[in-house]
Amino acid sequence: ALGQAGSAFSDTTDNLTPVSGVFVAITVIEDATFTTLVSADGAGSGFIGTTASNAGTGDGNEAIDNGNTFSAGTTIFGRWNSITLASGSIVAYIG
């Protein structure tokens, strides 16, 4: 469930990993770009990520990169083991 296991705030370029479980949603506080966004379910999971093997299947399996900016107020849902920001700030919810 969304945030039932806690949440984490990040506004640095340090790698962010959940204490337990996985991140299930990311809310963008300040326009953000990601260095890494690693799917917890691996290749073909359908969750967006920073490598083509874990990018969503609806977009030709293309990966997001530092050129993709997520606007403040945006929430994305999925399952991620690891998040690293290139810029901006987020709250990541653990589930």
Chimera marker file (.cmm) of the C-alpha trace (Angstrom):
<marker_set name="trace">
<marker id="1" x="0.000" y="0.000" z="0.000" r="1" g="1" b="0" radius="0.5"/>
<marker id="2" x="1.125" y="3.533" z="-0.705" r="1" g="1" b="0" radius="0.5"/>
<marker id="3" x="3.516" y="4.681" z="2.016" r="1" g="1" b="0" radius="0.5"/>
<marker id="4" x="2.354" y="2.192" z="4.632" r="1" g="1" b="0" radius="0.5"/>
<marker id="5" x="5.976" y="1.243" z="5.254" r="1" g="1" b="0" radius="0.5"/>
<marker id="6" x="7.224" y="4.832" z="5.316" r="1" g="1" b="0" radius="0.5"/>
<marker id="7" x="8.646" y="7.417" z="2.957" r="1" g="1" b="0" radius="0.5"/>
<marker id="8" x="11.922" y="9.113" z="2.160" r="1" g="1" b="0" radius="0.5"/>
<marker id="9" x="12.758" y="12.630" z="1.002" r="1" g="1" b="0" radius="0.5"/>
<marker id="10" x="15.663" y="13.364" z="-1.318" r="1" g="1" b="0" radius="0.5"/>
<marker id="11" x="17.086" y="16.567" z="-2.749" r="1" g="1" b="0" radius="0.5"/>
<marker id="12" x="20.627" y="15.276" z="-3.302" r="1" g="1" b="0" radius="0.5"/>
<marker id="13" x="22.390" y="13.142" z="-5.894" r="1" g="1" b="0" radius="0.5"/>
<marker id="14" x="22.997" y="10.384" z="-3.315" r="1" g="1" b="0" radius="0.5"/>
<marker id="15" x="21.534" y="6.951" z="-4.080" r="1" g="1" b="0" radius="0.5"/>
<marker id="16" x="18.247" y="6.339" z="-2.247" r="1" g="1" b="0" radius="0.5"/>
<marker id="17" x="17.199" y="2.788" z="-1.291" r="1" g="1" b="0" radius="0.5"/>
<marker id="18" x="14.318" y="1.693" z="0.961" r="1" g="1" b="0" radius="0.5"/>
<marker id="19" x="15.145" y="0.272" z="4.398" r="1" g="1" b="0" radius="0.5"/>
<marker id="20" x="12.870" y="-2.657" z="3.528" r="1" g="1" b="0" radius="0.5"/>
<marker id="21" x="10.456" y="-3.400" z="0.722" r="1" g="1" b="0" radius="0.5"/>
<marker id="22" x="10.432" y="-1.263" z="-2.411" r="1" g="1" b="0" radius="0.5"/>
<marker id="23" x="9.479" y="2.244" z="-3.426" r="1" g="1" b="0" radius="0.5"/>
<marker id="24" x="5.921" y="2.169" z="-4.788" r="1" g="1" b="0" radius="0.5"/>
<marker id="25" x="5.415" y="5.816" z="-5.732" r="1" g="1" b="0" radius="0.5"/>
<marker id="26" x="7.473" y="8.941" z="-6.268" r="1" g="1" b="0" radius="0.5"/>
<marker id="27" x="6.040" y="12.433" z="-5.857" r="1" g="1" b="0" radius="0.5"/>
<marker id="28" x="8.083" y="15.230" z="-7.385" r="1" g="1" b="0" radius="0.5"/>
<marker id="29" x="8.426" y="18.241" z="-5.043" r="1" g="1" b="0" radius="0.5"/>
<marker id="30" x="10.753" y="20.319" z="-7.266" r="1" g="1" b="0" radius="0.5"/>
<marker id="31" x="11.150" y="19.568" z="-11.009" r="1" g="1" b="0" radius="0.5"/>
<marker id="32" x="13.310" y="16.429" z="-11.109" r="1" g="1" b="0" radius="0.5"/>
<marker id="33" x="15.510" y="14.381" z="-13.399" r="1" g="1" b="0" radius="0.5"/>
<marker id="34" x="16.858" y="10.937" z="-12.535" r="1" g="1" b="0" radius="0.5"/>
<marker id="35" x="20.318" y="9.453" z="-12.880" r="1" g="1" b="0" radius="0.5"/>
<marker id="36" x="19.035" y="5.990" z="-11.914" r="1" g="1" b="0" radius="0.5"/>
<marker id="37" x="15.561" y="4.587" z="-11.423" r="1" g="1" b="0" radius="0.5"/>
<marker id="38" x="15.881" y="0.805" z="-11.063" r="1" g="1" b="0" radius="0.5"/>
<marker id="39" x="12.811" y="-1.419" z="-11.330" r="1" g="1" b="0" radius="0.5"/>
<marker id="40" x="12.376" y="-3.898" z="-8.479" r="1" g="1" b="0" radius="0.5"/>
<marker id="41" x="10.897" y="-6.457" z="-10.876" r="1" g="1" b="0" radius="0.5"/>
<marker id="42" x="13.609" y="-6.457" z="-13.527" r="1" g="1" b="0" radius="0.5"/>
<marker id="43" x="13.378" y="-6.641" z="-17.283" r="1" g="1" b="0" radius="0.5"/>
<marker id="44" x="9.948" y="-6.469" z="-18.838" r="1" g="1" b="0" radius="0.5"/>
<marker id="45" x="8.304" y="-5.276" z="-15.636" r="1" g="1" b="0" radius="0.5"/>
<marker id="46" x="6.432" y="-2.439" z="-17.330" r="1" g="1" b="0" radius="0.5"/>
<marker id="47" x="7.708" y="0.138" z="-14.812" r="1" g="1" b="0" radius="0.5"/>
<marker id="48" x="9.668" y="3.104" z="-16.139" r="1" g="1" b="0" radius="0.5"/>
<marker id="49" x="13.377" y="3.112" z="-15.466" r="1" g="1" b="0" radius="0.5"/>
<marker id="50" x="16.724" y="4.420" z="-16.625" r="1" g="1" b="0" radius="0.5"/>
<marker id="51" x="17.679" y="1.334" z="-18.630" r="1" g="1" b="0" radius="0.5"/>
<marker id="52" x="15.783" y="-0.010" z="-21.627" r="1" g="1" b="0" radius="0.5"/>
<marker id="53" x="15.453" y="-3.432" z="-19.971" r="1" g="1" b="0" radius="0.5"/>
<marker id="54" x="13.205" y="-2.024" z="-17.234" r="1" g="1" b="0" radius="0.5"/>
<marker id="55" x="11.500" y="0.792" z="-19.100" r="1" g="1" b="0" radius="0.5"/>
<marker id="56" x="7.744" y="0.667" z="-19.660" r="1" g="1" b="0" radius="0.5"/>
<marker id="57" x="6.557" y="-1.456" z="-22.567" r="1" g="1" b="0" radius="0.5"/>
<marker id="58" x="4.135" y="1.169" z="-23.898" r="1" g="1" b="0" radius="0.5"/>
<marker id="59" x="6.915" y="3.435" z="-25.182" r="1" g="1" b="0" radius="0.5"/>
<marker id="60" x="8.954" y="1.051" z="-27.306" r="1" g="1" b="0" radius="0.5"/>
<marker id="61" x="10.981" y="0.027" z="-24.238" r="1" g="1" b="0" radius="0.5"/>
<marker id="62" x="12.926" y="3.300" z="-24.255" r="1" g="1" b="0" radius="0.5"/>
<marker id="63" x="14.580" y="4.395" z="-21.029" r="1" g="1" b="0" radius="0.5"/>
<marker id="64" x="14.165" y="7.730" z="-19.306" r="1" g="1" b="0" radius="0.5"/>
<marker id="65" x="17.348" y="9.727" z="-18.875" r="1" g="1" b="0" radius="0.5"/>
<marker id="66" x="18.638" y="13.033" z="-17.524" r="1" g="1" b="0" radius="0.5"/>
<marker id="67" x="16.915" y="14.780" z="-20.431" r="1" g="1" b="0" radius="0.5"/>
<marker id="68" x="13.474" y="13.738" z="-19.150" r="1" g="1" b="0" radius="0.5"/>
<marker id="69" x="12.197" y="16.208" z="-16.561" r="1" g="1" b="0" radius="0.5"/>
<marker id="70" x="9.294" y="15.354" z="-14.275" r="1" g="1" b="0" radius="0.5"/>
<marker id="71" x="7.384" y="18.457" z="-13.183" r="1" g="1" b="0" radius="0.5"/>
<marker id="72" x="6.685" y="19.376" z="-9.564" r="1" g="1" b="0" radius="0.5"/>
<marker id="73" x="3.397" y="17.833" z="-8.448" r="1" g="1" b="0" radius="0.5"/>
<marker id="74" x="3.779" y="14.737" z="-10.626" r="1" g="1" b="0" radius="0.5"/>
<marker id="75" x="3.400" y="11.319" z="-8.993" r="1" g="1" b="0" radius="0.5"/>
<marker id="76" x="4.617" y="8.169" z="-10.720" r="1" g="1" b="0" radius="0.5"/>
<marker id="77" x="3.734" y="4.682" z="-9.517" r="1" g="1" b="0" radius="0.5"/>
<marker id="78" x="5.735" y="1.490" z="-9.822" r="1" g="1" b="0" radius="0.5"/>
<marker id="79" x="8.188" y="-0.688" z="-7.905" r="1" g="1" b="0" radius="0.5"/>
<marker id="80" x="11.778" y="0.487" z="-7.578" r="1" g="1" b="0" radius="0.5"/>
<marker id="81" x="14.799" y="-0.746" z="-5.598" r="1" g="1" b="0" radius="0.5"/>
<marker id="82" x="16.920" y="2.321" z="-6.148" r="1" g="1" b="0" radius="0.5"/>
<marker id="83" x="16.516" y="5.993" z="-7.024" r="1" g="1" b="0" radius="0.5"/>
<marker id="84" x="19.226" y="8.549" z="-7.738" r="1" g="1" b="0" radius="0.5"/>
<marker id="85" x="18.340" y="12.109" z="-8.652" r="1" g="1" b="0" radius="0.5"/>
<marker id="86" x="20.316" y="14.215" z="-11.097" r="1" g="1" b="0" radius="0.5"/>
<marker id="87" x="18.371" y="17.298" z="-9.973" r="1" g="1" b="0" radius="0.5"/>
<marker id="88" x="15.240" y="18.359" z="-8.085" r="1" g="1" b="0" radius="0.5"/>
<marker id="89" x="13.577" y="16.892" z="-5.017" r="1" g="1" b="0" radius="0.5"/>
<marker id="90" x="11.171" y="14.029" z="-4.377" r="1" g="1" b="0" radius="0.5"/>
<marker id="91" x="9.303" y="12.066" z="-1.748" r="1" g="1" b="0" radius="0.5"/>
<marker id="92" x="9.551" y="8.303" z="-2.383" r="1" g="1" b="0" radius="0.5"/>
<marker id="93" x="6.919" y="6.091" z="-0.721" r="1" g="1" b="0" radius="0.5"/>
<marker id="94" x="7.804" y="2.609" z="0.556" r="1" g="1" b="0" radius="0.5"/>
<marker id="95" x="5.325" y="-0.233" z="0.236" r="1" g="1" b="0" radius="0.5"/>
<link id1="1" id2="2" r="1" g="1" b="0" radius="0.2"/>
<link id1="2" id2="3" r="1" g="1" b="0" radius="0.2"/>
<link id1="3" id2="4" r="1" g="1" b="0" radius="0.2"/>
<link id1="4" id2="5" r="1" g="1" b="0" radius="0.2"/>
<link id1="5" id2="6" r="1" g="1" b="0" radius="0.2"/>
<link id1="6" id2="7" r="1" g="1" b="0" radius="0.2"/>
<link id1="7" id2="8" r="1" g="1" b="0" radius="0.2"/>
<link id1="8" id2="9" r="1" g="1" b="0" radius="0.2"/>
<link id1="9" id2="10" r="1" g="1" b="0" radius="0.2"/>
<link id1="10" id2="11" r="1" g="1" b="0" radius="0.2"/>
<link id1="11" id2="12" r="1" g="1" b="0" radius="0.2"/>
<link id1="12" id2="13" r="1" g="1" b="0" radius="0.2"/>
<link id1="13" id2="14" r="1" g="1" b="0" radius="0.2"/>
<link id1="14" id2="15" r="1" g="1" b="0" radius="0.2"/>
<link id1="15" id2="16" r="1" g="1" b="0" radius="0.2"/>
<link id1="16" id2="17" r="1" g="1" b="0" radius="0.2"/>
<link id1="17" id2="18" r="1" g="1" b="0" radius="0.2"/>
<link id1="18" id2="19" r="1" g="1" b="0" radius="0.2"/>
<link id1="19" id2="20" r="1" g="1" b="0" radius="0.2"/>
<link id1="20" id2="21" r="1" g="1" b="0" radius="0.2"/>
<link id1="21" id2="22" r="1" g="1" b="0" radius="0.2"/>
<link id1="22" id2="23" r="1" g="1" b="0" radius="0.2"/>
<link id1="23" id2="24" r="1" g="1" b="0" radius="0.2"/>
<link id1="24" id2="25" r="1" g="1" b="0" radius="0.2"/>
<link id1="25" id2="26" r="1" g="1" b="0" radius="0.2"/>
<link id1="26" id2="27" r="1" g="1" b="0" radius="0.2"/>
<link id1="27" id2="28" r="1" g="1" b="0" radius="0.2"/>
<link id1="28" id2="29" r="1" g="1" b="0" radius="0.2"/>
<link id1="29" id2="30" r="1" g="1" b="0" radius="0.2"/>
<link id1="30" id2="31" r="1" g="1" b="0" radius="0.2"/>
<link id1="31" id2="32" r="1" g="1" b="0" radius="0.2"/>
<link id1="32" id2="33" r="1" g="1" b="0" radius="0.2"/>
<link id1="33" id2="34" r="1" g="1" b="0" radius="0.2"/>
<link id1="34" id2="35" r="1" g="1" b="0" radius="0.2"/>
<link id1="35" id2="36" r="1" g="1" b="0" radius="0.2"/>
<link id1="36" id2="37" r="1" g="1" b="0" radius="0.2"/>
<link id1="37" id2="38" r="1" g="1" b="0" radius="0.2"/>
<link id1="38" id2="39" r="1" g="1" b="0" radius="0.2"/>
<link id1="39" id2="40" r="1" g="1" b="0" radius="0.2"/>
<link id1="40" id2="41" r="1" g="1" b="0" radius="0.2"/>
<link id1="41" id2="42" r="1" g="1" b="0" radius="0.2"/>
<link id1="42" id2="43" r="1" g="1" b="0" radius="0.2"/>
<link id1="43" id2="44" r="1" g="1" b="0" radius="0.2"/>
<link id1="44" id2="45" r="1" g="1" b="0" radius="0.2"/>
<link id1="45" id2="46" r="1" g="1" b="0" radius="0.2"/>
<link id1="46" id2="47" r="1" g="1" b="0" radius="0.2"/>
<link id1="47" id2="48" r="1" g="1" b="0" radius="0.2"/>
<link id1="48" id2="49" r="1" g="1" b="0" radius="0.2"/>
<link id1="49" id2="50" r="1" g="1" b="0" radius="0.2"/>
<link id1="50" id2="51" r="1" g="1" b="0" radius="0.2"/>
<link id1="51" id2="52" r="1" g="1" b="0" radius="0.2"/>
<link id1="52" id2="53" r="1" g="1" b="0" radius="0.2"/>
<link id1="53" id2="54" r="1" g="1" b="0" radius="0.2"/>
<link id1="54" id2="55" r="1" g="1" b="0" radius="0.2"/>
<link id1="55" id2="56" r="1" g="1" b="0" radius="0.2"/>
<link id1="56" id2="57" r="1" g="1" b="0" radius="0.2"/>
<link id1="57" id2="58" r="1" g="1" b="0" radius="0.2"/>
<link id1="58" id2="59" r="1" g="1" b="0" radius="0.2"/>
<link id1="59" id2="60" r="1" g="1" b="0" radius="0.2"/>
<link id1="60" id2="61" r="1" g="1" b="0" radius="0.2"/>
<link id1="61" id2="62" r="1" g="1" b="0" radius="0.2"/>
<link id1="62" id2="63" r="1" g="1" b="0" radius="0.2"/>
<link id1="63" id2="64" r="1" g="1" b="0" radius="0.2"/>
<link id1="64" id2="65" r="1" g="1" b="0" radius="0.2"/>
<link id1="65" id2="66" r="1" g="1" b="0" radius="0.2"/>
<link id1="66" id2="67" r="1" g="1" b="0" radius="0.2"/>
<link id1="67" id2="68" r="1" g="1" b="0" radius="0.2"/>
<link id1="68" id2="69" r="1" g="1" b="0" radius="0.2"/>
<link id1="69" id2="70" r="1" g="1" b="0" radius="0.2"/>
<link id1="70" id2="71" r="1" g="1" b="0" radius="0.2"/>
<link id1="71" id2="72" r="1" g="1" b="0" radius="0.2"/>
<link id1="72" id2="73" r="1" g="1" b="0" radius="0.2"/>
<link id1="73" id2="74" r="1" g="1" b="0" radius="0.2"/>
<link id1="74" id2="75" r="1" g="1" b="0" radius="0.2"/>
<link id1="75" id2="76" r="1" g="1" b="0" radius="0.2"/>
<link id1="76" id2="77" r="1" g="1" b="0" radius="0.2"/>
<link id1="77" id2="78" r="1" g="1" b="0" radius="0.2"/>
<link id1="78" id2="79" r="1" g="1" b="0" radius="0.2"/>
<link id1="79" id2="80" r="1" g="1" b="0" radius="0.2"/>
<link id1="80" id2="81" r="1" g="1" b="0" radius="0.2"/>
<link id1="81" id2="82" r="1" g="1" b="0" radius="0.2"/>
<link id1="82" id2="83" r="1" g="1" b="0" radius="0.2"/>
<link id1="83" id2="84" r="1" g="1" b="0" radius="0.2"/>
<link id1="84" id2="85" r="1" g="1" b="0" radius="0.2"/>
<link id1="85" id2="86" r="1" g="1" b="0" radius="0.2"/>
<link id1="86" id2="87" r="1" g="1" b="0" radius="0.2"/>
<link id1="87" id2="88" r="1" g="1" b="0" radius="0.2"/>
<link id1="88" id2="89" r="1" g="1" b="0" radius="0.2"/>
<link id1="89" id2="90" r="1" g="1" b="0" radius="0.2"/>
<link id1="90" id2="91" r="1" g="1" b="0" radius="0.2"/>
<link id1="91" id2="92" r="1" g="1" b="0" radius="0.2"/>
<link id1="92" id2="93" r="1" g="1" b="0" radius="0.2"/>
<link id1="93" id2="94" r="1" g="1" b="0" radius="0.2"/>
<link id1="94" id2="95" r="1" g="1" b="0" radius="0.2"/>
</marker_set>
